[in-house]
Amino acid sequence: LNPTTQLANFDLFGIMPADGAQACDFKLCELTGRRGRDPKVVVDGEKQLLMKEAGTPVPLFCCLYFSAGLAAYMVARFQINRRKTPLLNKLEYGRQGMGILTESVPQQLNTGLEGVQVRCGDELYFPPRSEDGSGGERYREVGFLNINWQAGMANGSDRAPVCGRVCSTREPAKFNDGKVDMYRLKLRSLVKNPGVKIQTDKKDDGMTMIFNGGLGKGVFFQWDGEARFAFSPTGEPFHMKVRKILNIPVVLGPKYDPRVTGDPDNGREVRFTFVGATPEEQAAVRERIVRGVRNELNKELNASREEMLAAGLHCEEI
């Protein structure tokens, strides 16, 4: 290492139980099926999603980004069809994305993000401008950026009026300001933004995603490019809380570009810390990490075949 290399703080987020809970109230499984354009199988005359027990990793640390909806479903389908070169992988992403947009919605999913709500602290961030939580069906994706880069294609800047999106310099998503840079997308957002520069909203208290879709339905989500299907084994609403859990020192590489991610100096001492508003919250992070090291989170989060079948999901044959 070059002794002149710059050090910086880095926000490490984590998927945690909801406030007041000791364990998460959702279960996870993984999409499976045949390789090809459409992984769905025909059951009772209709094309259905086929699931399998989820493998490792289980979601705990979230370093880069988090999202639910279209991109996560696309990643889940891509994981079945991974290719040998970066170019072929990008083409495969495009093929799966086009398939999702042109196919009918399988019964395990809702239209768009219907049934999804996202709260940032006491604020209902998603769906926007909704007093009763309706309107999610008009959107394709919701999530946040930590580093200002997703899938090698998209990055974000603070929300601005139309003229400001083109003519002004906006604050980018930063990886050490303690905030999540939230975003929500429709298909027409590519035109409104314009392009792959995502409009983001900085929020202090992380986010909690709530899904209320009933038994047999769920939502695809991804963290750092790894996709899973989350559902409630009882059909009751479930909660997925993501908040900052660690502050860690990082070494910046020679290609670090402050034009993309901003000034890396956040004015604080570069050091490792557990993060929480109270000593109890910090202790909960330590306990969660230890449970992850001991592989105890696998049983808590990953659904068994019996749990998937009881929830009305279709599973691959053993």
C-alpha positions as CSV (number, residue, x, y, z in Angstrom):
1,L,0.0,0.0,0.0
2,N,1.1,3.5,-0.7
3,P,1.4,5.4,2.6
4,T,-0.1,8.5,0.9
5,T,-3.3,6.5,-0.1
6,Q,-6.4,8.2,1.4
7,L,-8.5,6.5,4.1
8,A,-12.2,7.2,4.4
9,N,-15.1,6.2,6.6
10,F,-17.6,3.8,4.9
11,D,-21.3,3.3,5.9
12,L,-22.1,-0.4,6.2
13,F,-25.9,-1.1,6.3
14,G,-27.6,-4.2,7.5
15,I,-30.9,-6.0,7.2
16,M,-32.3,-6.2,10.7
17,P,-35.5,-7.3,12.5
18,A,-38.2,-4.7,12.8
19,D,-38.1,-2.4,15.8
20,G,-38.9,-4.3,18.9
21,A,-38.6,-7.8,17.3
22,Q,-35.9,-10.4,18.0
23,A,-36.2,-12.0,14.5
24,C,-37.3,-11.2,11.0
25,D,-41.0,-11.9,10.2
26,F,-40.3,-13.0,6.6
27,K,-38.9,-16.0,4.9
28,L,-36.7,-16.3,1.8
29,C,-36.4,-18.6,-1.1
30,E,-34.7,-18.5,-4.5
31,L,-36.0,-18.6,-8.0
32,T,-35.2,-21.7,-10.1
33,G,-36.3,-23.1,-13.4
34,R,-34.9,-24.0,-16.8
35,R,-32.2,-21.9,-18.4
36,G,-33.6,-19.7,-21.1
37,R,-35.7,-16.6,-21.8
38,D,-38.5,-17.6,-19.4
39,P,-37.8,-19.7,-16.3
40,K,-41.5,-20.2,-15.4
41,V,-43.2,-23.6,-15.5
42,V,-46.8,-24.5,-16.4
43,V,-48.9,-25.5,-13.4
44,D,-52.7,-25.9,-13.7
45,G,-52.6,-24.4,-17.2
46,E,-50.8,-21.2,-16.1
47,K,-47.2,-20.2,-16.1
48,Q,-45.9,-20.0,-12.5
49,L,-42.7,-19.2,-10.7
50,L,-40.7,-22.2,-9.4
51,M,-38.8,-21.8,-6.1
52,K,-36.1,-23.7,-4.3
53,E,-34.5,-23.4,-0.9
54,A,-32.2,-20.4,-0.7
55,G,-28.5,-20.9,-0.4
56,T,-25.8,-18.7,0.9
57,P,-25.2,-15.9,1.5
58,V,-28.1,-14.9,3.7
59,P,-28.8,-11.2,3.7
60,L,-27.1,-9.3,6.6
61,F,-24.5,-6.8,5.3
62,C,-25.6,-4.3,2.6
63,C,-22.6,-2.4,1.3
64,L,-23.6,-1.1,-2.1
65,Y,-27.3,-0.8,-2.8
66,F,-30.7,-2.3,-2.1
67,S,-33.8,-2.5,-4.2
68,A,-37.1,-4.3,-4.6
69,G,-39.0,-4.9,-7.8
70,L,-38.0,-5.1,-11.5
71,A,-34.2,-5.1,-11.2
72,A,-34.3,-7.7,-8.4
73,Y,-36.6,-10.0,-10.4
74,M,-34.3,-9.5,-13.4
75,V,-31.2,-10.5,-11.3
76,A,-33.1,-13.6,-9.9
77,R,-33.7,-14.7,-13.5
78,F,-30.1,-13.8,-14.5
79,Q,-28.7,-16.0,-11.7
80,I,-30.2,-19.0,-13.5
81,N,-28.6,-17.9,-16.8
82,R,-25.2,-16.6,-15.9
83,R,-22.8,-16.4,-18.8
84,K,-19.0,-16.7,-19.2
85,T,-18.1,-13.1,-20.2
86,P,-19.1,-9.7,-19.0
87,L,-20.5,-8.8,-22.4
88,L,-22.7,-11.9,-22.6
89,N,-23.8,-11.2,-19.0
90,K,-25.0,-7.7,-19.9
91,L,-26.9,-9.1,-22.9
92,E,-28.5,-11.7,-20.7
93,Y,-29.6,-9.0,-18.3
94,G,-31.3,-7.2,-21.2
95,R,-33.0,-10.4,-22.4
96,Q,-34.4,-11.1,-19.0
97,G,-35.5,-7.5,-18.5
98,M,-37.3,-7.5,-21.8
99,G,-39.0,-10.8,-20.9
100,I,-40.3,-9.4,-17.7
101,L,-41.8,-6.4,-19.4
102,T,-43.5,-8.4,-22.2
103,E,-44.8,-11.4,-20.2
104,S,-47.9,-11.6,-18.1
105,V,-47.4,-11.2,-14.3
106,P,-47.2,-14.6,-12.5
107,Q,-49.6,-15.1,-9.7
108,Q,-46.8,-15.1,-7.1
109,L,-46.2,-11.4,-7.8
110,N,-48.4,-8.3,-7.8
111,T,-48.6,-5.7,-10.6
112,G,-45.6,-3.4,-10.2
113,L,-45.0,-2.8,-6.5
114,E,-48.6,-3.2,-5.4
115,G,-48.7,-4.0,-1.7
116,V,-45.3,-2.5,-1.0
117,Q,-44.8,0.4,1.4
118,V,-41.4,1.9,2.4
119,R,-41.1,4.0,5.5
120,C,-38.0,6.2,6.3
121,G,-38.4,7.0,10.0
122,D,-41.9,8.3,10.5
123,E,-42.3,9.3,6.8
124,L,-44.1,7.1,4.2
125,Y,-41.6,7.4,1.4
126,F,-43.3,4.9,-0.9
127,P,-45.8,5.1,-2.5
128,P,-45.4,8.8,-2.7
129,R,-48.3,11.2,-2.2
130,S,-50.5,8.4,-0.8
131,E,-52.3,8.6,2.5
132,D,-53.5,5.0,2.5
133,G,-50.4,3.3,1.0
134,S,-52.0,2.7,-2.4
135,G,-50.4,3.4,-5.8
136,G,-47.4,1.1,-5.7
137,E,-48.7,-0.7,-8.8
138,R,-47.6,2.3,-10.9
139,Y,-44.0,1.8,-9.9
140,R,-41.4,-0.8,-11.0
141,E,-38.7,-0.3,-8.4
142,V,-37.9,1.2,-5.0
143,G,-34.6,1.2,-3.1
144,F,-31.5,3.1,-2.1
145,L,-27.9,3.7,-3.1
146,N,-24.9,3.7,-0.7
147,I,-22.1,3.8,-3.2
148,N,-23.1,5.9,-6.2
149,W,-23.0,3.1,-8.8
150,Q,-25.4,0.2,-9.6
151,A,-24.7,-2.6,-12.1
152,G,-22.1,-0.5,-13.8
153,M,-24.8,1.6,-15.4
154,A,-26.7,3.8,-13.1
155,N,-25.9,6.4,-10.4
156,G,-27.9,9.0,-8.5
157,S,-28.0,12.7,-7.6
158,D,-30.3,14.7,-5.4
159,R,-33.9,15.3,-6.7
160,A,-34.3,18.5,-8.7
161,P,-36.8,20.2,-11.0
162,V,-36.6,19.3,-14.7
163,C,-34.2,22.2,-15.7
164,G,-31.9,21.4,-12.7
165,R,-31.6,17.7,-13.8
166,V,-29.9,18.8,-17.0
167,C,-28.2,22.2,-16.2
168,S,-27.0,22.0,-12.5
169,T,-24.5,20.1,-10.5
170,R,-26.3,18.0,-7.9
171,E,-25.1,16.3,-4.7
172,P,-24.4,12.6,-5.5
173,A,-25.1,9.6,-3.3
174,K,-22.3,9.3,-0.8
175,F,-21.0,6.3,1.1
176,N,-20.1,7.9,4.4
177,D,-22.8,10.5,5.2
178,G,-24.8,8.1,7.3
179,K,-27.8,8.5,5.0
180,V,-29.6,6.2,2.5
181,D,-30.1,7.8,-0.9
182,M,-33.6,6.6,-1.6
183,Y,-35.2,6.3,-5.1
184,R,-38.4,5.1,-6.8
185,L,-38.8,4.4,-10.5
186,K,-41.4,4.0,-13.1
187,L,-40.6,2.9,-16.7
188,R,-41.0,6.5,-17.8
189,S,-38.4,7.6,-15.2
190,L,-35.7,7.0,-17.9
191,V,-37.3,9.8,-19.9
192,K,-38.0,12.1,-17.0
193,N,-34.6,11.8,-15.2
194,P,-33.4,11.8,-18.1
195,G,-31.3,8.6,-18.8
196,V,-29.8,6.4,-16.0
197,K,-29.1,9.3,-13.6
198,I,-31.5,8.4,-10.8
199,Q,-33.2,11.1,-8.7
200,T,-32.5,10.4,-5.0
201,D,-33.7,11.6,-1.7
202,K,-31.3,11.5,1.3
203,K,-32.9,10.0,4.4
204,D,-31.3,9.7,7.9
205,D,-32.9,6.7,9.5
206,G,-32.5,3.9,7.0
207,M,-35.7,2.3,5.6
208,T,-38.3,-0.3,6.4
209,M,-40.1,-2.1,3.6
210,I,-43.5,-3.5,4.4
211,F,-45.2,-6.0,2.1
212,N,-48.9,-6.8,2.4
213,G,-49.8,-9.1,-0.4
214,G,-51.4,-12.1,1.3
215,L,-50.6,-15.8,1.3
216,G,-48.7,-17.1,-1.7
217,K,-47.4,-13.8,-2.8
218,G,-44.1,-12.0,-2.2
219,V,-41.6,-9.6,-3.6
220,F,-38.1,-10.0,-5.2
221,F,-35.4,-7.9,-3.6
222,Q,-31.7,-7.6,-4.1
223,W,-28.8,-6.4,-2.0
224,D,-25.4,-5.8,-3.6
225,G,-26.5,-7.8,-6.7
226,E,-27.7,-10.9,-4.9
227,A,-31.5,-11.6,-5.4
228,R,-34.0,-13.4,-3.2
229,F,-37.8,-13.8,-3.0
230,A,-39.3,-12.7,0.3
231,F,-42.7,-13.8,1.5
232,S,-44.7,-14.2,4.7
233,P,-45.3,-17.8,5.7
234,T,-48.6,-16.8,7.4
235,G,-49.8,-14.3,4.8
236,E,-49.6,-11.4,7.3
237,P,-47.7,-8.2,6.4
238,F,-43.9,-8.5,6.8
239,H,-41.2,-5.9,7.5
240,M,-37.7,-5.7,6.1
241,K,-35.6,-3.1,8.0
242,V,-32.3,-1.8,6.6
243,R,-30.2,0.6,8.7
244,K,-26.6,1.6,9.2
245,I,-25.0,-0.9,11.5
246,L,-21.2,-0.4,11.1
247,N,-18.8,2.4,10.3
248,I,-15.6,0.9,8.8
249,P,-12.3,2.3,7.5
250,V,-11.6,1.8,3.8
251,V,-8.7,2.5,1.5
252,L,-9.6,4.5,-1.7
253,G,-8.2,3.1,-4.9
254,P,-6.4,5.1,-7.6
255,K,-9.5,5.3,-9.7
256,Y,-11.6,7.0,-7.1
257,D,-13.6,9.8,-8.7
258,P,-15.0,12.5,-6.4
259,R,-17.2,13.7,-9.3
260,V,-19.2,10.5,-9.0
261,T,-19.3,10.0,-5.2
262,G,-18.3,13.3,-3.7
263,D,-15.6,14.4,-1.3
264,P,-14.6,11.2,0.7
265,D,-13.7,13.3,3.8
266,N,-16.8,13.5,6.0
267,G,-15.0,15.5,8.7
268,R,-14.9,12.6,11.2
269,E,-12.2,10.4,12.5
270,V,-11.7,7.3,10.3
271,R,-12.4,4.4,12.6
272,F,-14.4,1.2,13.1
273,T,-17.6,1.5,15.2
274,F,-20.9,-0.4,15.8
275,V,-23.8,1.9,15.0
276,G,-27.1,2.4,16.8
277,A,-29.0,5.2,18.4
278,T,-28.8,3.5,21.8
279,P,-26.5,1.0,23.5
280,E,-29.2,-1.6,23.0
281,E,-29.3,-1.1,19.3
282,Q,-25.5,-1.4,19.1
283,A,-25.7,-4.6,21.1
284,A,-28.3,-5.9,18.7
285,V,-25.9,-5.4,15.8
286,R,-23.1,-7.3,17.6
287,E,-25.5,-10.2,18.3
288,R,-26.8,-10.2,14.7
289,I,-23.2,-10.4,13.4
290,V,-22.3,-13.3,15.8
291,R,-25.4,-15.2,14.8
292,G,-24.4,-14.7,11.1
293,V,-20.9,-16.1,11.8
294,R,-22.5,-19.1,13.5
295,N,-24.8,-19.7,10.5
296,E,-27.8,-19.2,12.8
297,L,-29.4,-16.7,10.4
298,N,-29.8,-19.4,7.8
299,K,-32.5,-21.1,9.8
300,E,-34.2,-17.8,10.7
301,L,-34.4,-16.4,7.2
302,N,-34.3,-19.3,4.7
303,A,-37.6,-21.1,4.2
304,S,-37.8,-24.9,4.1
305,R,-39.5,-26.7,1.3
306,E,-42.4,-27.4,3.7
307,E,-42.8,-23.7,4.5
308,M,-42.8,-22.7,0.9
309,L,-45.5,-25.3,0.0
310,A,-47.6,-24.3,3.0
311,A,-47.5,-20.7,1.8
312,G,-48.8,-21.8,-1.6
313,L,-45.5,-21.5,-3.6
314,H,-44.4,-24.0,-6.2
315,C,-41.2,-25.8,-5.5
316,E,-38.8,-27.8,-7.6
317,E,-38.9,-31.6,-7.3
318,I,-36.3,-33.2,-4.9
